[in-house]
Amino acid sequence: MAHSLSVQLFSSAERHKSSSSSKPFKFSKKSRPPIPTVSTRRRGPPNPAQKPQKLNLEVSPHRAVSAVRLMRIELGGAFADLLNEKGKGSGDNEMGYVERTLGFRTRDLEDRDLRLVTDIVGGTVRWRRFLDYLILSLCHDESTFTRMEPLLLQILRIGFYEIVKLEMPSYAVVDENVRLAKIALRPGAGNMVNGILRKLVLLKETNSLPLPKLEGDDRAQARALATLYSHPVWMVRRWTKYLGREEAIKLMMWNNSDPNFSLRANRARGFSRAELVSRLQSLKVSHELSPHLDDFVRIRTGMQAVIQAGLLKEGLCSVQDESAGLVVSIVDPQPGESIVDCCAAPGGKTLFMASCLSGQGMISAIDINEGRLRILRDTAKLHKADGVITTVHADLRVFAVSNYHLRSGSELSNLLYLVDCNFLLCQDNNPVKFDKVLLDAPCSGLGVLSKRADLRWNRRLEDMEQLKVLQDELLDAASMLVKPGGVLVYSTCSIDVEENEERVAAFLQRHREFCIDSADRYISPDFVTEHGFYSSSPMKHSLDGAFAARLVHSYLAT
């Protein structure tokens, strides 16, 4: 059984999250990105949610759900990637929300509609800045746009995305979105959608869309690029500075493309990659073998078929990007080792490391989020990895200090205790040190913007400074858990030099007992920088952006 250790060790500082690929770090309300100032007032006769209208008009269910989902993402803080799978909190539940919000009944989503919702929502979120620029250009005046009702704005965004980016037949797009606006809001809203979309169609047919021009000073050109490729201006300026304009454009194009996915066969369940390939072939899911990792298979489409076949639910495989898998390769977990995963939830790397131990060894999975740790424990049981994984509910920064001060006999030592007869966090009143420590730190997530379509709009430049402080604190804490001769791996899913190379350099200045162990001993040199770090690049490797540094604790350190 998976062990569980709940250690109530929390500082008064903000609670950090497990990683940027999971639920993002929460900042104060002042630091959150502003929501477009569109009016929430409903003009005209309302549609009471409890009295669905009985109109002889057919509305595409996927457009209705897409509009509501987009509104919830922007105004309600929901995440697009958490709502794609049919079931609780998604397809079935979404239809009830459509009925309550839009005031009309429609049928449950079929699989085809689910795929369309995923495509439309993801694409519309990615291209939001560009779409809003076009919508504003075609409105009568700026106030028409700024005072626009949220649902009406989402309907227009969908229509613009379908016409400009998906190049769907314009007559069908105009007709369907006009119907949706009339039913969801009122006839006048439908007339407005009709007028604006028809303007767009005319401009597109004559190749005269009102696009921003790349002219003026660097700031002006950054704003134009940010609009053309639909990213925040601060990201464009940052990438242009560190990568150069050409590479920055390539990165933004990658972020706006449909994401690729990889599946990892679960060796702990005795399920090989060959067996996974056989199942994918039977499901007629197009795939290719990963050239970098033996257990991984790439798929571009067909995720819905994989889900419906129960491969994930049965624990036979996991969705995990190769960039994350390569971090585990750098940790290089071996049977019999003691390992701690410092910001473990939701547990993708934890489970992969566990599968490498062949049932021999121990992984302590620490995270501040108890709910997400509970999910990790359940998944560990499903993956037959619960025998080597122990979950620890704690703030790493306080946990590490408590462990370090066990020798003093302080009251903090009473917070660390025996979980069961098989697992002891402290031994003989001495702090436990681990063979290997993985710190997959909370970060900006700038390397995974292709998969996290909404993340670009939820990050601000001010967040970077807060994250760097947190990363330094976590690195210092994680270093206290490494035994002499042991290994500390610092990783992020960011491509930002300030979160990656600069954090490691600052850490090494503070901790002379650590030195760099070049990653080329564990992964292909194609991923290794001149300083010995692992770095995956969307532009170079067609993988999510990620970083890792393998640091060794000297035996001679005191």
N, C-alpha and C positions, 0 to 999 in steps of 0.2 A: 504493500500500500504506500501511496505517496505520503510523506511526512509533512506535517504542517507546524511551523513555529510562528506564533504571533507575538512579536516583540513590540511593545508600545514605545517605540523610540522615535520621537518626532521633535524636530526643532521648531522654533517659532517662525522660521523662514518659510517661504512658500513651498508647498509640497511639489517635488519634481515628479515628472512622469517617466515611464520606463524607457521610451525611445520615441524618436520622431515618427517611426513607422507605425507607432501605436498612437494612443490618444495624446495630442500635443500638449506641451507645457502651457499652463494657464497663466496669463498675466493679468494685471489689474485692468479694470474697465477703461482707464485712461489710455492704456496702450493698445487697445483693440482697434482694428481698422474701422474707419467710419463706414456705415451702411449708406448707400446712395439715398439722398434725401428725396424720397418719393412719398407722396401722401398715402396714409393708410385709410383715409376716409372713403366710404362707399357712396358714390353719387347715384342718384336715381333710385328706383324701387328695389329694395333688397330681396334676396331669395332666402327665406328662412330655412335654416339647415334642417329643421325638423319637418319641413313640408316640401319634399322634392317636387320639382315642376314636372308636369306631364306634357312635354312638348314633342311634336312629331318631327324631331330633328335628330339625326344621327351624329354623334360626336366620336371621333377616334379616341378610344379609351387610353391609348398610350400617350396621346397629347395632353389629355386631361390630367393624368397622373404625373406626367413630366412637369406640367405647369405648377401643380401643387408641390411636388417634390422640390423644384427649384426655389419656390417661395419659402419652403421650410428650411432649406439649406441656407439661404441668405438671411432670412429673418429669424429663424428658429434655432440656428446653430447645429442643424443635423449635418451628417457627413454623407456624401453621395455614395461612397464605397461601402457603407454599412447598410444600405437600403436596396441593394441590387438583387439579393437572393429572395425568391418567392417564399413566403412563409411569415412567421411572426415578425412584426415590425417592418414588413416590406410589402410584397404584392397584395396579399389578402388584406392586411391591415390598411394599406394605402387606399384601397378602394373605399373603405369606410370613411377615411379622411376626405376623399373626394366628395362623397355624398354629403358629409357634414359641411364641408367648406364651399363646394360649388353649388350645392342644392339640387343635384339631379342624380338619378340612378343610372348605373351602367353596369355592364357585365364584368366578371372577374377577368383579370389579365391572363391571357394565354402566354405560352412560352415565347412566341414571336413578339408579342407586345412587350414582354419583359426585356427582351433584347433591344427593342427599339427605345424603350425608356432609358436603358443604360447608355445607349449611344447618344441619344438626344441630351440627356442630363449632363453626361460627362463633357460632350462637345460644347454645349451652351455655357457651362461653367468655365471651361478653358478659354473660350473666346469672348467672355463677357465684356471686357473693356473695348474690344474691337466692335462688337455688336452694338454696345451703347453709343459709341461714337457715331455709327451709321444712323441709329434711331434718332439721336439728338439732331443730326444733320437734316433729317427728313421731317422733323416736327415743325409746327408752325412757328414756335419760338421756344426759347430755353425753358420757360416756366411750364410749358406743356409737358416737357420731359420730367422736370424736377418734381412736379405735382402729380405725376402719374401714379395710379394705384398699383401696388405691388403685383397683383395677379395679372393686371393688364400688361405691365412691363414684361412679365415672364412669357406671356403669350406672344408678344411681339418679338422677344429674343428668340423664341423657338422658331417662329416664322422666318426671321432673318437668317438664323443658322441653317435652316433647311434649304433656303433659296441660295444663299451665298456660298456656304461651305459644303453642304451635301448635294447641291445642285439638283434637287428634286423638282418634278414638274411644278411650275409656278402656279398654274391654275388650281391644282389640288391643294397646295399649301395655303393659298389665299382663302379658298373656300372653307377648308377645315378649320383654320384658325379664326376666321370670321364667325363661324358657327359656334365655336367654343366661347368666344368673347360674348356673343349674344346670350348664350345660355348661362354662362358663369356669372356675367355681370348684368348687361342690359343691351337692348338693341343699339343704343348710341355708341357703346363701346365697340360693338361689332363694326359699325360704320367707320369708326376711327381706325381700327385695324385694317379694314378694307382699303381705306385711302392711303395709309402709310405703306402697306405692303405693295400696292399697285405702283406707287412711286418707285419703290425699290426694284420691282421687276423691270420697269421701263429703263431705269439707270443701268441695271445689269445687262440688259439686252443691247444697250448702246455702248457698253464698256466705258461708262462714265461715272462709276461710283465715286463719291467724295472722299478720297483717301488722303491722309496727312502726307506732307512732303518732307523728305529728308533734306532739310536745309537749315541754315542758321548756325548758332554756336552748338557746343557739345550738349548743353542742357536741352536745347530745342530738338536736336536730333535724337536724343535719348527719349524724349516724350513721344516723338513720332514713331520710333522703333517700338516703344512700349505699347502704343496703340495698334500698330500694324501686326505685332506678334502677341498682343494681349497678355502683357505681364505688368506688374507694378514698375514704376519708373526707377525706384531705388534698386531693384534687382538688375535692370538693364544697365544702369550706370556701374554697378558693382561688377557685373560680368564683363562689361567692356573694359573696365580697368584691369581685371586680373587675367582675362582670357583673350582680349582683343575683340574687335567688332565682328569679324567673320565667325569666330568660334561661338561668340555670344548668340548670334543669329541661329547657328546650327543647334545650339542647346535649346533655344526657345522653340524651334521647329520640332525637336524631339519631344519636348514637354507637351506640345499641342497634338502629337500623334496618338493614335490608339495604342494603349499599353500592351506590351507582351507579358506573358505569364510563364512561370516555370513550376513544375510539380516535382516534389522530392519523394521518391519511394522510401517507405518506412522500413528500414532494415530491422528495427526492433520488433516488428511484427512478422519478420521473416518474408517480407514482400520485396522482391528485387525489382530493379529497373526493367529487366526483361519482362517480368510479369506485368508491370505497369504499362509497358509498350503494347503488350498483347491485349490488355483491356482497352487501351485507347484505340487500337486497331478495330476491335469489335464494336466500339462506339462510333467508328468512322470519324474520329477526331484527328485532324492533321497535326503532326508533331515532328520534332527532331531531337536528337540526343544532344545534351549539353557537351561541348568540347572541353569544358573546364572542370566539371564535377561528375563523378561516376554515378551518383544516385539521382541526377536531375534530368528532366525531360522538358523541352520547351513546347508550349502551345500558343498559338496566336488567337484562335477561335475555338469554340466548343466547350467553354467552361461550364455552361449550363448543363451540357450533357454529362460532364464529369460529376457535377453536383447531384444531378438526378440519379446517376448510377450508384450513388452512395459511397464512392471511393474516399471522400473526405470524412463523411460521417462514420465510416467504419474504421477510420484511422489507418488506412492502407497507404495514404500519401498526404502530403501537405502542400499548400500553395506557399512557395518561398522563392524569392528572387535569387538568382545565382550570385549576385553581388553580396547578399547576406550570407549565403553558403560559403563564399570564399573567406569571409571573416572567421568562420568556424575552422576552416583549413589552416588559418594562421594561428589560431589557438592550439590546434593540433592535439585534441584530447586523446589520451591513451588509457586503456583499461587499467584500473587500479588507482588512478589519480584522484586527488581531491580538488574540486573546481568550484568556484563561486561565480555566479552570473549576477552582477551587481544591480542591474536595472532590468530584470528578467522578463516581466510581463510585456506582451502576451505569450511569449515563450517559444517563438520560432527557433531561435538559436539554441535555447536551452534543450529543446527536444532533439535537435540535430546532434548536439554534443552528447546527449544521453545515448543516442543510437550508436555512437562511436565507442562507447565504453564496454559494449558487449556484456552488460550486467555486472561489471566489476568496477567499483569506484563510487564516487559520491559527487553530486552536484547540489550546491545550496543556491536556491533561486531567491534572491532578495528583491523586494519591490515595495514601494510605499502605498500602492493601490491594492487594498485587500480584495476588492471585487474581481480585479483582473488576475490576481493570484489564484483565486478560486477557480477561474476558468482554466488557468494553467494546470492546476492539480487535476481537474477533470480530464483535460486533454492528455495529460501524462498517463492517466489510467487507460484511456482509450488507445494510446500508442504503446502500451505495455512498457512504459519507461518509469513508472512510479516507484520501482524498487531502488532507483538510484537518485531520485530527485526529492529534495526537501525544500519546501517553500518557507521563507522567512519574511514576515510582514514587518517592515521597519524602514526608517529613513537611513539610507546608507551612511550618511555623514555622522549621525549619532551612533549608529550600530558599530561602526569601525572604531570610534573613540572609546566606546564602552568595552569593546573586546580588548583594546590596547591596554586599558587601565585595570584589567582583571588582577594583575599582580598586586595592586595597591590594596586590594580588599575593600574597595569603595562600595557604596550602595549600588552603583551601576552594575556590579558583578551579579547582583541578585536578579537582574533582568534577563540574564542569559542562563538557560536551564535545560535540563534533560528533556528531550521530546519523547523518546521512548528508549528501550534498551539498546537499540541499534544505532542511535545517532546522538552524539554529544557535541554541542557547539564549543564548549570549553572543557579542557582536560587538565586535571590536577590544578585547577585555579590559575592556569596559564592561558594566555590568548592563543586561539587557534590560528595557524597560518596555513595557507593553501598552496598547492602546487601551481595552480593557474587561476588567474582572476580575469574575468572578462567584464569590462565596463563599456557597454553599448549605450553611450550617453545620450540624454535628451539633446536634441539639436534642432536646427531650423528646418530640416527635411528638404533642403534645396536640391538634393539628388534624386528625389522621388516624386517630382511634380507631375510626371506623366501619369503615375498611378493615383496620386492624390490631387485631383483636379481643383479642389477647393482650397488647397493649402496656400497657394500663391496669394490669395486674397485675405488670408488669415494671419499672414506674417507682416511685420513692420520692421523697419530698420532698427528701431529702438529695442526690439526683441533680441537682436544679436548681442547687444552689450550684456543684457541680463543672462542670456544663455552662456556666454563666455565665463562669467563669474561662477555660475552653477557648475559648468564643466570643470573648472579649476578645483572647486571644492570637492567634487566627486572624485576627481583623479587623486587628490591628496588622501581622501578617505580610502579609496580602493587600494592605494599603495601600502596601507597599514596591514592589509590582509595577506600580503605576498610573503612567502617564506624565503629565506636566503637561497639563491639559485633558482627561485621560482619565476614565473612569467606573469606580466601584466599586459593585457591587450586592450588598448583604447580604440574604440570604433565609433563611427557616426554614419548616418545616411545623408551626409552633406558633402558638397563639393567646394565648400568655402574654406579658403586657406586660414582664415582667422579662427575657425572652429577646429581645424585639423592640425596642420603643421605648426602653427603658432602656439596652440595649446600644448602640444608635445614639447616644443622647445622651451616654453615657460616652465613646464613640469620638470624637465631635466635640469634646469637651472636651480630649482628648489630641492631636487632630490638627486644628489650626486651618486647615490647608491644604485641608480638604474642606468642602463645603457641600451642602445638600440640593437635589436637582433633583426637583421635584414629579412624581409618577407620573401625574398627569392628562394629561400630554403624550403618554402612550404607551398608556394603558388607559382604560376608561370611568370617569368621575368617581364612579360608584356604588361603586367599589372603593377610592376614595382617601380617606384620613383628613384631618382638618383640618391636619395637619402635613405633608401631601404624601406619606405612605407608602401603599404598597399593602397592603390587608388584606382577605382573603376570609373570610367568616363562614359556617359551616354553617347557622346560624339565619336569616341574611339572604339568602344567595345560593344555598343548597342545594349548596354545593361544599365540598371539604375546606378546613380552615382553613389559611391561609398568610399570610406577611408578606414584604415586601421594601422596602428603602430604596435609592434611587438617589442616589449621592453623587458629586460632581464634584470632581476635583483642580484647584485653582486654577493658572493659568499663572504667577501671581506668586509661588507658593511657592518657597522656596529649598531 
